[in-house]
């Protein structure tokens, strides 16, 4: 294997939402500006238990090629290894990275002991695990005096402490200074932090002291509060404006403030305060607890909570004093924390390039190929495999999708060119359930043992115990459950098997507000993404080409009929009624699509010359050919028809084993995106429904509403998540329990 050489390799859990990741992103920016080659080895550490995606700033660096992804198995040589955050070394890194670093630095973003005297990590263990992983003595780089003072007086062997603190750096281009303006009542006081109890005052009374409630004089803007803060404090004062935590838009948020006030739990030790630095860079007058003074000096003001309001009023009454403090804040950020300082910091540490060795930028072998196993159950429709193919199609070439399914839709994965393994389901064979589970577990074990996938992505509602048993035998494989919402209550029992997976990913649902199923209460444990589509609306064939390929008449009104396989909910009466109603109108054509997993083996026989039967996959690719549609309200078809702006009459499959298609269709009708016709109550009025569906004015109106829906494809986000987690080292669990 060819050796890959870098100037700097960063090792970090890049899922952190706050200052650790933004500080790392700033260092990546600075290194790129210096022309240094950098690699990033991602770690799944023990601190974040929920499935967080990669921080947006670091994702942008990867997408732009400013840093390169490192695979744990790659042979890598680097002049300097920067490991960010000691928390990722609480347990050993698994597998051990194949990185030969000339120098190893651990950036300590967190104090070893908090203000309450509780140990956050053992520095001897952190150093030991760094030695195990990289085989070199380490340099410890505390980000602040707070972290430095938390370290033990006698450090363990094989480490040394840098003399200067590793202060966070900031790209000042991203944080312009607010424009000077006269203060007007009410003044705007703000703060920004992630929604965690440690980041906020302990009680509502304490919070009101630093964020005053007089709406005539003060408007409080809190970025990172929203639902969390309401749960934390209860009643929220009327002048507090709460906004959700986010990476984007923080600079604009700060530019619109007058004061920045940050107080937190008395037990919390803020290692540095990245959000505070950003406020200083914006030129805000910043007010903090006294213990921050060693960090920010004259750049900020300090007060006990009861004196904060008086300090704000004093600066309101003295514009010159306010302006001088604002200027001190910006100057502090420019002089002490600009990313321009990064070059000097690194040059002092980085060993010189050895003559005769290749340049770090000269050899960049491709990442090693990794299989990703897409596993799914039998399914009634095409939903599971279609969602999985939506993700698989968007993976990079070095990740190789392999499908394993119990669905007879397996043939669509084969036809798409994917290696596909078929498991027989016990219903199809009439097999004893207990015997089948044993055989299935053996088959799945053999497949996983042979394939050794980097990631297993399971898509289904039901989780078989055999799947959980097999996953437990391969703890190094990252396992995720792609679990669409809108469950019925009868499926609640499957939530107990969440623990078999490393992550739950929930594809989004336009009708989410109508979801009353069991996953609603556990959604906070999932990584939620927008609705997933295999084919995007803009990637569909043009109307004339689609009609030509489907052999549809060019000048007729075409209604697509796609009401499901009929495997578990008899739609025969619906089919007959819909065709009769549509064909009673002149110049109409019904194009009926046979499901690849339909119940009947014999092909559908056309009922007349204007009833056309076709088999195509994916049907949505041809959907510009349709003027209207009659469709079941399954996850895929529902979102495709809305986003494709196809005027649709939904006939929900209301079988007990299905998702809540009725709720989904009701939501669409109430919002003016579609109509609904229920099999058991509305069929006698089918002709009325079809007459409305075929009305040109109604169709134009509905298509326009659908075309205005704002949407991003969640398949891209899931593919990015899998790409990131396919090349992890892990320290989220002990080696020996």
VEXFI-887171 format. One record per residue (C-alpha): x, y, z. Coordinates in steps of 0.25 Angstrom, whole numbers, padded with zeros to 4 digits, always signed. Example, Ala and Ser with C-alpha at 12.3 -4.5 7.8 and 13.67 -1.06 7.14 Angstrom:
// residues 2
+0049-0018+0031/+0055-0004+0029/
This chain:
// residues 737
+0000+0000+0000/+0005+0014-0004/+0009+0023+0008/+0001+0036+0008/+0008+0048+0013/+0003+0061+0020/+0008+0073+0027/-0003+0072+0037/-0013+0061+0041/-0024+0066+0049/-0031+0055+0058/-0044+0059+0064/-0059+0056+0067/-0064+0066+0057/-0079+0064+0061/-0077+0074+0072/-0087+0085+0070/-0079+0096+0077/-0066+0102+0079/-0057+0090+0078/-0062+0088+0063/-0062+0103+0059/-0048+0104+0065/-0043+0092+0057/-0049+0098+0044/-0042+0111+0046/-0029+0103+0047/-0032+0096+0035/-0034+0109+0028/-0021+0115+0033/-0013+0102+0028/-0020+0103+0014/-0015+0118+0013/-0001+0114+0017/-0001+0103+0006/+0000+0092+0016/-0006+0078+0012/-0015+0073+0023/-0023+0060+0026/-0035+0058+0035/-0036+0045+0043/-0051+0045+0048/-0053+0039+0062/-0066+0034+0068/-0064+0038+0083/-0071+0034+0095/-0077+0048+0098/-0088+0049+0087/-0097+0037+0088/-0107+0042+0078/-0105+0042+0063/-0099+0056+0060/-0095+0059+0046/-0081+0065+0043/-0081+0080+0047/-0085+0089+0035/-0072+0097+0035/-0063+0084+0034/-0073+0078+0024/-0070+0090+0015/-0055+0088+0016/-0056+0074+0012/-0066+0077+0000/-0056+0088-0004/-0044+0079-0003/-0037+0088+0007/-0034+0076+0015/-0035+0061+0011/-0041+0049+0018/-0032+0039+0024/-0036+0024+0025/-0032+0017+0038/-0025+0006+0029/-0017+0016+0021/-0002+0016+0023/+0000+0031+0026/+0012+0039+0030/+0011+0053+0035/+0020+0064+0041/+0010+0068+0051/-0002+0061+0057/-0012+0070+0064/-0022+0062+0073/-0034+0071+0077/-0041+0069+0090/-0036+0059+0101/-0050+0053+0102/-0048+0044+0090/-0036+0037+0097/-0044+0033+0109/-0044+0019+0103/-0034+0014+0093/-0036+0017+0078/-0041+0005+0070/-0035+0001+0061/-0022+0006+0063/-0019+0016+0052/-0007+0014+0043/-0001+0028+0045/+0013+0030+0047/+0014+0045+0053/+0027+0052+0055/+0021+0060+0066/+0007+0058+0074/+0000+0069+0080/-0013+0067+0088/-0021+0080+0089/-0029+0081+0102/-0042+0087+0099/-0048+0084+0113/-0043+0085+0127/-0039+0072+0134/-0047+0076+0146/-0059+0085+0146/-0063+0096+0156/-0071+0086+0164/-0058+0078+0166/-0063+0067+0157/-0053+0060+0149/-0056+0061+0134/-0045+0052+0129/-0032+0046+0134/-0020+0052+0127/-0011+0039+0130/-0022+0031+0123/-0022+0041+0111/-0007+0041+0109/-0007+0025+0110/-0017+0024+0099/-0010+0034+0091/+0003+0026+0092/-0004+0013+0089/-0010+0019+0076/+0002+0027+0071/+0014+0022+0078/+0020+0035+0082/+0022+0044+0094/+0011+0055+0093/+0010+0070+0095/-0002+0075+0103/-0007+0088+0098/-0018+0094+0108/-0027+0104+0101/-0028+0114+0113/-0023+0116+0127/-0035+0110+0132/-0031+0097+0126/-0016+0098+0129/-0020+0100+0144/-0029+0088+0144/-0017+0079+0141/-0010+0071+0152/+0003+0077+0157/+0011+0065+0153/+0008+0060+0139/+0009+0046+0134/+0021+0041+0127/+0023+0042+0112/+0016+0056+0111/+0020+0070+0113/+0012+0083+0114/+0013+0094+0104/+0017+0108+0110/+0007+0116+0103/-0008+0113+0103/-0014+0108+0090/-0024+0119+0089/-0036+0118+0079/-0033+0125+0066/-0044+0132+0057/-0045+0136+0043/-0048+0150+0044/-0053+0151+0030/-0065+0142+0035/-0068+0152+0047/-0069+0166+0042/-0069+0177+0053/-0083+0182+0055/-0086+0196+0049/-0086+0207+0060/-0100+0212+0063/-0107+0220+0073/-0113+0211+0084/-0129+0211+0084/-0139+0206+0093/-0141+0195+0095/-0126+0191+0094/-0123+0177+0088/-0116+0167+0098/-0112+0154+0093/-0105+0141+0095/-0102+0128+0087/-0099+0114+0092/-0104+0100+0090/-0116+0096+0097/-0110+0089+0109/-0113+0092+0124/-0099+0094+0127/-0098+0106+0117/-0109+0114+0124/-0112+0119+0138/-0117+0109+0148/-0130+0116+0151/-0140+0125+0144/-0138+0135+0155/-0123+0135+0152/-0125+0136+0138/-0135+0148+0140/-0124+0156+0147/-0114+0155+0135/-0125+0156+0124/-0135+0166+0130/-0150+0165+0127/-0153+0180+0125/-0158+0180+0111/-0158+0195+0110/-0143+0196+0112/-0138+0182+0108/-0140+0172+0097/-0133+0158+0100/-0129+0150+0088/-0125+0136+0091/-0119+0127+0080/-0119+0112+0085/-0132+0113+0094/-0145+0110+0087/-0152+0097+0093/-0140+0094+0102/-0141+0107+0110/-0156+0106+0112/-0154+0092+0117/-0142+0096+0126/-0148+0109+0132/-0163+0107+0130/-0170+0121+0127/-0161+0130+0118/-0162+0145+0120/-0169+0152+0108/-0157+0160+0104/-0148+0147+0102/-0148+0144+0087/-0143+0129+0086/-0137+0124+0073/-0132+0110+0070/-0117+0106+0071/-0110+0106+0058/-0097+0108+0051/-0101+0117+0040/-0105+0132+0042/-0098+0134+0055/-0090+0146+0049/-0103+0153+0045/-0109+0150+0059/-0098+0156+0066/-0097+0168+0056/-0112+0172+0061/-0108+0172+0076/-0104+0183+0085/-0099+0175+0097/-0094+0161+0098/-0097+0155+0112/-0092+0141+0115/-0095+0134+0129/-0095+0119+0131/-0097+0108+0142/-0089+0110+0154/-0084+0096+0153/-0079+0098+0138/-0065+0101+0135/-0064+0108+0121/-0051+0103+0115/-0050+0115+0106/-0063+0121+0101/-0063+0121+0086/-0076+0128+0085/-0071+0139+0094/-0059+0141+0084/-0068+0142+0073/-0076+0153+0080/-0063+0161+0083/-0059+0160+0068/-0073+0166+0065/-0069+0178+0073/-0080+0176+0084/-0080+0180+0098/-0078+0167+0105/-0082+0164+0120/-0077+0152+0127/-0075+0145+0140/-0062+0149+0147/-0055+0136+0145/-0054+0139+0130/-0045+0151+0132/-0032+0143+0131/-0036+0139+0117/-0042+0152+0111/-0036+0163+0120/-0040+0177+0116/-0047+0172+0104/-0060+0169+0113/-0067+0174+0125/-0069+0166+0137/-0080+0166+0148/-0088+0158+0158/-0102+0155+0153/-0109+0165+0161/-0100+0176+0155/-0101+0173+0140/-0114+0182+0138/-0106+0194+0145/-0094+0191+0136/-0103+0191+0123/-0110+0204+0127/-0097+0211+0130/-0092+0208+0116/-0105+0212+0110/-0104+0226+0117/-0090+0227+0113/-0088+0226+0097/-0073+0229+0097/-0071+0218+0108/-0079+0208+0100/-0071+0212+0087/-0058+0210+0094/-0062+0197+0100/-0066+0192+0086/-0053+0196+0080/-0045+0189+0091/-0053+0176+0088/-0050+0176+0073/-0036+0179+0075/-0034+0168+0085/-0039+0158+0074/-0031+0164+0063/-0018+0164+0071/-0019+0151+0079/-0028+0142+0072/-0027+0144+0057/-0024+0131+0049/-0012+0139+0044/-0005+0134+0057/-0007+0119+0053/+0006+0119+0044/+0015+0124+0055/+0009+0114+0065/+0011+0102+0055/+0024+0106+0050/+0030+0106+0064/+0025+0091+0066/+0026+0085+0052/+0039+0077+0049/+0046+0082+0037/+0044+0074+0024/+0055+0064+0023/+0063+0065+0010/+0061+0053+0000/+0047+0050+0005/+0036+0052-0005/+0028+0065-0002/+0015+0063+0006/+0007+0068-0006/+0013+0059-0016/+0006+0045-0013/-0008+0044-0010/-0013+0030-0013/-0028+0028-0014/-0036+0024-0001/-0037+0009+0000/-0050+0003-0005/-0061-0001+0006/-0074-0009+0005/-0087-0003+0010/-0098-0013+0013/-0112-0008+0010/-0121-0018+0018/-0136-0018+0017/-0148-0027+0021/-0159-0032+0011/-0168-0020+0011/-0181-0019+0004/-0177-0008-0006/-0164-0003-0012/-0161+0007-0001/-0150+0001+0006/-0141-0002-0006/-0145+0010-0013/-0140+0019-0001/-0127+0011+0000/-0124+0012-0015/-0126+0027-0013/-0115+0027-0003/-0106+0017-0010/-0107+0025-0023/-0101+0036-0016/-0089+0030-0009/-0075+0033-0014/-0068+0022-0023/-0059+0017-0012/-0071+0012-0005/-0078+0000-0011/-0092-0003-0008/-0097-0017-0007/-0112-0020-0005/-0118-0031+0004/-0133-0032+0005/-0145-0041+0007/-0153-0033-0003/-0157-0038-0017/-0153-0024-0022/-0138-0029-0021/-0138-0030-0036/-0138-0014-0037/-0125-0014-0029/-0120-0025-0039/-0124-0017-0051/-0118-0005-0046/-0104-0012-0045/-0103-0015-0030/-0098-0028-0024/-0111-0033-0018/-0113-0044-0008/-0128-0050-0006/-0133-0056+0007/-0146-0064+0007/-0156-0058+0017/-0163-0069+0025/-0177-0065+0020/-0172-0067+0006/-0168-0081+0009/-0178-0085+0019/-0167-0088+0029/-0167-0089+0044/-0163-0075+0050/-0153-0081+0060/-0146-0090+0050/-0146-0078+0039/-0140-0068+0049/-0129-0078+0052/-0126-0080+0037/-0127-0065+0034/-0117-0062+0045/-0107-0072+0040/-0108-0067+0026/-0107-0052+0030/-0095-0056+0039/-0088-0062+0027/-0091-0050+0018/-0086-0040+0028/-0073-0049+0031/-0070-0050+0016/-0073-0036+0012/-0067-0028+0025/-0075-0016+0022/-0071-0002+0028/-0086+0001+0030/-0099-0007+0031/-0111+0002+0027/-0124-0005+0030/-0137+0000+0025/-0150-0006+0031/-0161-0004+0041/-0159-0017+0047/-0146-0021+0053/-0144-0036+0054/-0136-0041+0067/-0127-0049+0058/-0122-0036+0052/-0119-0030+0066/-0112-0043+0069/-0103-0043+0057/-0100-0028+0059/-0095-0031+0073/-0085-0040+0068/-0079-0029+0059/-0077-0017+0069/-0067-0010+0060/-0077-0009+0048/-0085+0004+0049/-0099+0000+0048/-0111+0010+0045/-0126+0008+0044/-0132+0017+0033/-0146+0017+0040/-0157+0025+0033/-0168+0032+0042/-0183+0030+0042/-0183+0017+0050/-0196+0010+0055/-0196+0007+0070/-0195-0007+0067/-0181-0006+0063/-0176+0001+0076/-0170-0012+0081/-0159-0011+0071/-0154+0002+0078/-0147-0007+0088/-0137-0012+0078/-0132+0002+0075/-0120-0001+0084/-0115-0011+0074/-0111+0001+0065/-0101+0012+0066/-0110+0022+0060/-0125+0024+0056/-0127+0032+0043/-0141+0037+0040/-0145+0041+0026/-0153+0054+0027/-0168+0054+0025/-0176+0066+0020/-0188+0062+0028/-0180+0061+0041/-0190+0069+0049/-0200+0058+0047/-0191+0047+0052/-0196+0042+0065/-0189+0029+0064/-0179+0023+0074/-0166+0029+0068/-0171+0043+0070/-0167+0043+0085/-0153+0037+0082/-0150+0046+0070/-0140+0054+0078/-0131+0041+0078/-0131+0041+0063/-0123+0049+0052/-0135+0055+0044/-0133+0059+0029/-0142+0064+0019/-0151+0055+0011/-0143+0045+0003/-0146+0043-0012/-0138+0034-0022/-0141+0042-0034/-0141+0057-0032/-0152+0065-0039/-0142+0072-0048/-0136+0059-0052/-0149+0054-0059/-0150+0052-0074/-0156+0063-0082/-0171+0061-0085/-0170+0058-0099/-0159+0048-0097/-0166+0041-0086/-0178+0039-0094/-0171+0034-0106/-0163+0024-0097/-0176+0019-0090/-0184+0019-0104/-0194+0029-0099/-0202+0038-0108/-0197+0052-0109/-0210+0059-0109/-0218+0052-0098/-0220+0055-0083/-0212+0044-0077/-0216+0039-0063/-0205+0030-0056/-0211+0019-0047/-0202+0013-0036/-0210+0008-0025/-0200-0003-0020/-0197-0017-0021/-0211-0022-0015/-0203-0031-0006/-0209-0027+0007/-0221-0017+0004/-0230-0021-0007/-0231-0010-0017/-0238-0017-0028/-0251-0009-0026/-0244+0004-0026/-0236+0000-0039/-0249-0003-0046/-0257+0009-0041/-0245+0019-0044/-0243+0013-0059/-0258+0014-0061/-0259+0028-0056/-0246+0033-0064/-0250+0027-0077/-0264+0032-0076/-0257+0045-0080/-0253+0047-0095/-0239+0048-0099/-0234+0042-0086/-0224+0030-0084/-0221+0022-0072/-0207+0017-0071/-0206+0006-0060/-0193+0002-0055/-0191-0012-0051/-0183-0013-0038/-0171-0022-0038/-0176-0029-0026/-0191-0030-0030/-0199-0041-0024/-0203-0047-0037/-0193-0054-0046/-0201-0052-0058/-0199-0038-0065/-0211-0029-0064/-0220-0029-0076/-0224-0016-0082/-0239-0013-0081/-0239-0005-0094/-0231+0003-0104/-0230+0015-0094/-0225+0006-0083/-0210+0004-0084/-0202-0005-0076/-0187-0002-0073/-0176-0007-0064/-0165+0003-0062/-0156+0006-0050/-0155+0016-0045/-0168+0022-0050/-0165+0036-0045/-0154+0037-0055/-0166+0037-0066/-0176+0045-0058/-0175+0058-0066/-0183+0050-0076/-0195+0050-0066/-0206+0060-0065/-0211+0054-0052/-0210+0042-0043/-0218+0033-0035/-0208+0027-0025/-0207+0020-0011/-0201+0029+0000/-0188+0021+0003/-0176+0029+0007/-0169+0029-0007/-0181+0032-0016/-0186+0042-0007/-0174+0051-0007/-0171+0048-0021/-0185+0053-0026/-0185+0065-0017/-0171+0069-0021/-0173+0066-0036/-0185+0075-0035/-0194+0064-0040/-0209+0067-0037/-0212+0054-0029/-0224+0047-0023/-0218+0038-0012/-0225+0025-0008/-0218+0021+0005/-0215+0007+0008/-0221+0005+0022/-0216-0009+0025/-0212-0010+0040/-0198-0014+0036/-0196-0001+0028/-0191+0013+0032/-0202+0024+0034/-0205+0026+0020/-0218+0032+0023/-0212+0043+0032/-0202+0046+0021/-0213+0048+0011/-0222+0056+0020/-0210+0066+0022/-0208+0067+0007/-0223+0070+0005/-0224+0080+0016/-0212+0088+0011/-0217+0088-0003/-0206+0079-0009/-0215+0067-0013/-0229+0060-0011/-0233+0048-0003/-0242+0036-0006/-0244+0025+0004/-0247+0011-0001/-0258+0007+0009/-0265+0020+0010/-0263+0029-0003/-0264+0019-0014/-0278+0022-0018/-0274+0036-0021/-0262+0032-0029/-0268+0039-0042/-0269+0052-0034/-0254+0051-0029/-0249+0048-0043/-0257+0059-0049/-0250+0069-0040/-0237+0063-0043/-0239+0064-0058/-0243+0079-0057/-0232+0087-0063/-0234+0099-0054/-0233+0090-0041/-0220+0083-0047/-0213+0096-0050/-0216+0102-0036/-0212+0089-0029/-0199+0088-0037/-0195+0102-0034/-0197+0100-0019/-0188+0087-0020/-0178+0094-0028/-0176+0104-0017/-0171+0094-0007/-0157+0096-0002/-0149+0084-0001/-0135+0078-0001/-0133+0063-0003/-0130+0056+0010/-0123+0045+0002/-0111+0054+0000/-0110+0056+0015/-0111+0041+0018/-0101+0038+0008/-0091+0048+0014/-0094+0042+0028/-0091+0028+0023/-0078+0033+0016/-0073+0040+0028/-0076+0028+0037/-0070+0018+0028/-0056+0022+0031/-0057+0024+0046/-0048+0020+0057/-0056+0018+0070/-0054+0021+0084/-0068+0021+0089/-0067+0008+0096/-0058+0001+0106/-0049-0010+0100/-0053-0019+0112/-0066-0017+0120/
